[in-house]
């Protein structure tokens, strides 16, 4: 009898996906599911901005009970995510169509009283350093529950974040952070007279009471109860210290705990690094003491922080970039020494490997070079070292030892790998068709925006207004 139920479910799904029913409003379409979820997220963001917490809790309940949100969460876990082939303690690597339907029904019935499964500890080696680390991996159902909860938590909690908080944003928001650095250290801001105070506080999360950050989360009681059950299996520091834990609440929980630290002094924050802009009249000791008091009031330990003070006339490193304000007031920015050495280590490790041919080596180094050039696209890359001239020369010498290749084919491979248009060629369909950017209203950007707007809903028109600066994305 069970196979008959699966058969008729498959028949219903097939006909509803093939034909458009006016009453169903194309219920199982990913575009309609996305639009339903995004509409609720916008309402949630507005209600939190206006201070209507009772309405925001009701909208969060709607998102949790929404069939569209559950389907998108299951799709993200089993089909879209890069971690979809990683199994938890149950040993499941993937789910078929019927298992996804069962997971949807299981989530619908137990989402408000969720008990997580035990964690699976896996030891992995880092490709750059070779160190062995232990990671805690959740099951597919637990990861799906976390994604579903993140749909309801991210818009409401991000409405309370400071606009100088760039740790919760998309990767492209790093360029906005860089723009703010240029504005605060430029000629008009008298950056040559300023100092920079950098504080790193990742180890401060080793001691934290769970009651504190659960009170700061804007969420219904059953969501807080589910998060507390997750954290009973693992400490908060272990829960957020590594992205390889494969949990989607990584950024959200850490940002909720640190919410408000940007208001101590003009600064920018990314993850566990704070950069304060100090004028000649500012006292760095007072700022450090205020930051330590903030950590102690937040339930964190101020012992593990690292403080470094730099003069803008001397170079300082921040986010793998090296900044320096010249005597004429211009800002000189290049990739940092550590960033360049790690990049060279990855390239040389592939090029010097005798197990691969020149074509395979070229295919392996192409995305690494493209990613490095894209990250440093607004840096000064005019020097021979940063233009990768010597790396090209070394690559040509190694490729030339292969008897199957001649000088013309080797030059063609090198030009394809080290081309400046590598990133533009791969992502031209995404970038050239439309420019979609909202600086502070980015709660649906990482998952929904990249996976749905560009690939499926190409007629989407962005029309959002920033609540902090009033910028309209329609005019961008």
C-alpha positions as a printed Julia matrix, in Angstrom:
476×3 Matrix{Float64}:
  0.0    0.0     0.0
  2.9    2.34    0.66
  4.08   2.25   -2.93
  0.57   3.19   -4.12
  0.67   6.34   -2.0
  4.07   7.24   -3.44
  2.81   6.56   -6.95
 -0.21   8.87   -6.65
  1.88  11.56   -4.99
  4.27  11.42   -7.9
  1.37  11.62  -10.4
 -0.12  14.65   -8.64
  3.26  16.36   -8.54
  3.87  15.64  -12.24
  0.56  17.09  -13.44
  0.71  20.13  -11.16
  4.21  20.94  -12.4
  3.22  20.43  -16.05
 -0.01  22.41  -16.12
 -0.94  25.71  -14.56
 -3.96  25.66  -12.28
 -5.57  28.99  -11.49
 -6.73  27.85   -8.04
 -3.34  26.5    -6.96
 -1.47  29.6    -8.17
  1.34  27.35   -9.38
  1.91  26.14   -5.82
  4.9   23.88   -6.43
  6.8   26.37   -8.56
 10.08  27.54   -7.07
  9.37  31.07   -8.26
  6.06  31.24   -6.43
  7.62  29.69   -3.32
 10.39  32.26   -3.42
  7.96  35.17   -3.87
  5.77  33.96   -1.0
  8.73  33.68    1.36
 10.29  36.97    0.3
  6.98  38.8     0.76
  6.74  37.56    4.34
 10.37  38.45    5.0
  9.79  42.02    3.84
  6.79  42.35    6.15
  8.84  40.97    9.02
 11.68  43.42    8.39
  9.3   46.4     8.29
  7.49  45.36   11.46
 10.75  45.1    13.44
 11.94  48.47   12.11
  8.66  50.07   13.26
  8.94  48.37   16.66
  5.84  46.18   16.38
  7.24  43.04   18.03
  3.88  41.29   18.45
  3.27  41.51   14.71
  6.81  40.35   13.95
  6.33  37.22   16.08
  3.11  36.44   14.2
  4.9   36.81   10.85
  7.68  34.53   12.06
  5.06  31.91   12.89
  3.67  32.31    9.37
  7.13  31.73    7.88
  7.73  28.64   10.01
  4.33  27.17    9.06
  4.69  28.15    5.38
  4.86  25.27    2.92
  7.01  27.4     0.6
  9.62  27.98    3.3
  9.81  24.27    4.11
 10.23  23.32    0.46
 12.95  25.92   -0.03
 14.76  24.74    3.11
 14.67  21.13    1.92
 15.86  22.16   -1.53
 18.73  24.17   -0.05
 19.89  21.26    2.11
 19.56  18.41   -0.38
 20.12  20.04   -3.8
 21.69  23.5    -3.68
 24.14  23.5    -0.77
 27.76  22.5    -1.29
 27.47  20.34    1.84
 24.6   18.26    0.48
 26.72  15.09    0.15
 27.94  15.16    3.76
 26.24  12.69    6.07
 25.48  13.04    9.74
 25.12  10.4    12.42
 22.29   8.72   10.47
 24.61   7.98    7.51
 22.36   9.55    4.84
 24.21  11.34    2.07
 21.18  12.37   -0.01
 17.4   12.09   -0.18
 15.25  10.98   -3.08
 11.93  12.54   -4.04
  9.79  10.51   -1.64
 12.17  11.0     1.26
 11.95  14.75    0.72
  8.17  14.54    0.94
  8.46  12.58    4.17
 10.89  15.16    5.53
  8.44  17.92    4.6
  5.66  16.23    6.57
  8.01  15.51    9.47
  9.05  19.17    9.63
  5.43  20.33    9.46
  4.48  18.18   12.45
  7.59  18.6    14.64
  9.02  22.01   13.79
  7.7   23.58   17.01
  9.07  20.8    19.23
 12.37  19.89   17.61
 14.84  17.54   19.26
 18.2   17.42   17.43
 20.07  14.21   16.76
 23.53  13.47   18.03
 26.46  15.1    16.29
 28.97  13.29   14.13
 32.59  14.19   14.71
 34.8   14.13   11.63
 38.5   14.99   11.41
 39.51  16.97    8.33
 42.83  18.42    7.22
 43.17  22.0     6.06
 44.52  22.3     2.53
 46.55  25.42    3.3
 48.18  24.52    6.63
 47.78  20.73    6.77
 46.47  20.81   10.34
 43.91  18.26   11.5
 40.7   19.65   13.0
 37.6   18.01   14.4
 34.22  19.21   13.18
 30.7   18.54   14.4
 28.27  17.66   11.6
 24.49  17.68   11.9
 22.08  15.38   10.11
 20.13  16.44    7.02
 16.93  16.95    9.0
 18.7   19.12   11.59
 20.33  21.24    8.89
 16.94  21.67    7.22
 15.4   22.81   10.5
 18.21  25.34   10.94
 17.67  26.76    7.45
 13.92  27.0     8.03
 14.51  28.82   11.31
 17.05  31.13    9.67
 14.39  32.22    7.17
 12.35  33.5    10.11
 15.22  34.88   12.21
 17.43  36.68    9.7
 15.09  39.51    8.55
 13.88  40.45   12.01
 17.26  40.39   13.72
 19.09  42.07   10.86
 16.74  45.04   11.15
 18.36  45.77   14.51
 21.96  45.5    13.26
 24.22  48.51   12.83
 24.87  49.66    9.22
 28.64  49.37    9.84
 28.25  45.67   10.56
 29.54  43.86    7.46
 29.91  40.38    8.92
 26.32  39.39    8.2
 26.35  40.62    4.63
 27.2   38.96    1.35
 30.8   38.45    0.28
 30.51  41.37   -2.16
 29.8   43.67    0.78
 33.53  43.52    1.58
 33.99  46.03   -1.22
 31.52  48.36    0.53
 33.6   48.0     3.69
 36.66  48.91    1.65
 34.84  51.95    0.31
 34.1   53.12    3.87
 37.79  52.72    4.7
 38.67  54.93    1.74
 36.11  57.55    2.82
 37.39  57.69    6.39
 41.07  57.7     5.44
 40.92  59.91    2.33
 42.02  63.49    1.79
 38.64  64.99    2.67
 38.67  63.18    6.02
 42.32  64.09    6.8
 43.26  60.43    6.96
 46.98  61.21    7.19
 46.37  62.55   10.72
 44.39  59.55   11.94
 45.29  56.3    13.63
 43.74  52.85   13.32
 42.88  50.56   16.23
 42.26  46.9    15.28
 40.76  44.51   17.84
 40.42  40.76   17.25
 38.17  38.97   19.75
 37.42  35.49   18.44
 38.68  33.75   21.58
 36.35  35.84   23.75
 33.49  33.44   22.93
 34.92  30.63   25.03
 32.8   31.65   28.03
 29.24  32.69   27.28
 25.97  32.05   29.07
 23.2   30.78   26.82
 20.55  32.82   28.64
 22.04  36.1    27.43
 21.88  35.61   23.68
 18.57  33.74   23.85
 17.04  36.88   25.4
 18.39  39.05   22.58
 16.97  36.87   19.78
 13.71  38.14   18.29
 11.88  34.83   17.89
  9.0   32.79   19.36
  9.64  30.65   22.4
  9.76  27.3    20.56
 12.56  28.55   18.28
 14.62  29.63   21.29
 13.96  26.26   22.9
 15.14  24.42   19.77
 18.33  26.51   19.56
 19.08  25.86   23.23
 18.69  22.12   22.61
 21.18  22.33   19.76
 23.68  24.14   21.97
 23.36  21.49   24.67
 25.28  19.1    22.39
 28.12  21.51   21.71
 29.47  24.68   23.31
 28.75  28.05   21.73
 32.41  28.62   20.85
 32.62  25.26   19.07
 29.29  26.01   17.42
 30.48  29.21   15.75
 34.27  28.97   15.48
 34.38  27.04   12.19
 32.21  27.28    9.09
 32.77  23.57    8.54
 30.24  22.82   11.28
 27.71  23.05    8.42
 25.19  25.06   10.44
 23.45  28.09    9.01
 22.98  29.86   12.35
 26.74  30.56   12.51
 26.68  34.23   11.53
 23.3   35.02   13.03
 24.03  33.98   16.62
 27.43  35.68   16.73
 26.0   38.91   15.31
 23.12  38.94   17.77
 25.56  38.65   20.68
 27.78  41.46   19.33
 24.93  43.74   18.28
 25.66  47.31   19.4
 29.44  47.16   19.6
 29.72  49.4    16.52
 28.11  52.31   18.4
 31.03  52.62   20.84
 33.14  54.61   18.37
 33.26  55.17   14.57
 34.38  51.8    13.23
 33.69  48.92   10.84
 33.27  45.29   11.84
 33.73  42.08    9.93
 33.31  38.78   11.78
 35.59  38.97   14.83
 37.63  42.0    13.78
 36.9   45.63   14.66
 38.67  48.58   13.07
 38.28  51.91   14.9
 39.15  55.24   13.28
 40.97  57.45   15.81
 41.45  61.18   15.46
 44.38  62.95   17.2
 42.09  63.83   20.14
 40.84  60.25   20.73
 42.32  58.12   23.49
 42.74  54.48   22.53
 42.82  53.32   26.16
 39.31  54.63   26.79
 38.01  52.85   23.68
 39.62  49.55   24.69
 38.17  49.85   28.2
 34.7   50.58   26.8
 35.0   47.56   24.53
 36.06  45.35   27.45
 33.08  46.59   29.47
 30.78  45.78   26.54
 32.14  42.24   26.38
 31.72  41.72   30.11
 28.13  43.03   30.01
 27.42  40.7    27.08
 28.63  37.7    29.05
 31.88  37.36   27.1
 35.41  37.08   28.43
 37.57  40.12   27.51
 40.8   38.2    28.19
 41.27  36.68   24.73
 41.17  39.9    22.69
 44.14  41.12   20.64
 44.68  44.87   20.29
 46.96  46.55   17.74
 47.42  50.26   17.04
 48.75  51.64   13.73
 49.49  55.02   12.26
 47.88  55.44    8.85
 51.19  56.61    7.38
 52.6   53.14    8.08
 50.97  50.16    6.4
 48.48  48.01    8.3
 46.73  44.78    7.31
 42.99  44.24    7.49
 40.97  41.49    5.76
 43.97  40.3     3.69
 44.54  43.83    2.37
 47.4   46.16    3.2
 46.5   49.86    3.5
 48.76  52.89    3.66
 48.04  56.63    3.47
 50.7   58.43    1.43
 52.08  61.88    2.23
 49.94  63.52   -0.45
 46.78  62.03    1.13
 46.17  59.23   -1.38
 45.42  55.71   -0.15
 47.65  52.88   -1.33
 46.04  49.43   -1.13
 47.61  46.11   -2.16
 47.08  42.46   -1.16
 48.75  41.69    2.16
 51.93  39.64    2.4
 50.18  36.7     4.07
 47.44  36.72    1.46
 49.96  36.65   -1.37
 52.02  33.87    0.23
 48.95  31.67    0.75
 47.96  32.28   -2.86
 51.43  31.3    -4.1
 51.41  28.18   -1.92
 48.18  26.97   -3.52
 49.4   27.68   -7.06
 52.84  26.11   -6.6
 51.36  23.06   -4.88
 49.33  22.35   -8.03
 51.98  23.31  -10.58
 54.75  21.22   -8.99
 52.54  18.15   -8.66
 53.79  15.51  -11.1
 50.57  13.49  -10.94
 48.73  15.91  -13.23
 49.29  17.01  -16.79
 49.48  20.59  -17.93
 45.81  20.75  -18.98
 44.57  19.45  -15.62
 46.91  21.83  -13.79
 45.6   24.72  -15.86
 42.01  23.76  -15.07
 42.81  23.57  -11.34
 44.61  26.89  -11.0
 42.11  28.86  -13.11
 39.39  29.25  -10.41
 42.01  30.01   -7.74
 43.51  32.82   -9.81
 40.07  34.13  -10.77
 38.93  34.22   -7.14
 42.13  35.95   -6.01
 41.9   38.58   -8.75
 38.23  39.18   -8.05
 38.89  39.69   -4.34
 41.71  42.15   -5.08
 40.15  43.82   -8.09
 40.21  47.28   -6.43
 43.85  47.01   -5.3
 46.93  48.45   -6.96
 48.23  45.49   -8.98
 50.79  47.31  -11.15
 53.92  45.79   -9.62
 55.55  42.78  -11.28
 55.04  40.67   -8.17
 51.29  41.27   -8.01
 50.85  41.07  -11.79
 51.93  37.41  -11.48
 54.7   37.83  -14.04
 57.11  35.5   -12.21
 54.38  32.95  -11.55
 53.61  32.86  -15.27
 57.29  32.39  -16.05
 57.59  29.51  -13.57
 54.41  27.91  -14.93
 55.72  28.13  -18.5
 59.0   26.43  -17.5
 57.18  23.54  -15.82
 54.6   23.1   -18.59
 57.36  23.19  -21.21
 58.87  19.99  -19.79
 55.84  18.01  -20.96
 56.49  16.37  -24.32
 52.85  16.52  -25.42
 52.78  20.32  -25.37
 54.6   22.87  -27.49
 55.27  26.54  -26.77
 52.12  27.72  -28.58
 49.74  25.41  -26.7
 51.44  26.25  -23.4
 51.04  29.98  -23.99
 47.38  29.4   -24.78
 46.84  27.49  -21.53
 48.65  30.14  -19.51
 46.69  32.97  -21.11
 43.43  31.18  -20.32
 44.43  30.6   -16.69
 45.96  34.01  -15.95
 43.56  36.08  -18.02
 42.05  39.16  -16.4
 38.68  38.31  -17.95
 38.36  34.88  -16.31
 35.91  36.08  -13.7
 33.93  38.13  -16.22
 33.59  35.18  -18.6
 32.29  32.78  -15.97
 29.85  35.2   -14.35
 28.97  37.45  -17.27
 25.38  36.2   -17.35
 24.96  37.09  -13.68
 26.64  40.48  -13.6
 25.86  42.08  -16.94
 22.1   41.53  -17.06
 21.3   43.55  -13.94
 22.98  45.16  -10.97
 21.13  44.3    -7.79
 22.5   45.79   -4.59
 21.01  46.78   -1.29
 23.56  47.52    1.39
 21.63  47.07    4.61
 18.5   45.19    3.54
 20.2   41.92    2.6
 18.41  39.25    4.6
 17.49  37.14    1.55
 20.57  37.76   -0.53
 22.95  34.87    0.14
 20.54  32.0    -0.45
 17.47  33.3    -2.24
 18.99  36.04   -4.36
 21.89  34.09   -5.85
 20.01  30.84   -6.44
 16.66  32.11   -7.66
 16.72  35.65   -9.04
 19.52  35.1   -11.52
 18.69  31.55  -12.54
 14.9   31.4   -12.5
 13.12  34.69  -11.96
 14.85  36.85  -14.56
 12.02  39.41  -14.66
 12.61  40.37  -11.03
 12.86  44.13  -10.52
 14.63  45.38   -7.42
 12.92  48.29   -5.68
 14.13  48.65   -2.09
 14.9   51.67    0.06
 17.68  51.6     2.62
 16.38  52.46    6.1
 19.68  54.09    7.1
 20.68  56.27    4.14
 17.46  56.4     2.05
 19.13  55.01   -1.08
 16.74  53.5    -3.61
 18.07  50.45   -5.48
 15.8   51.2    -8.42
 18.01  54.17   -9.3
 21.28  52.19   -9.2
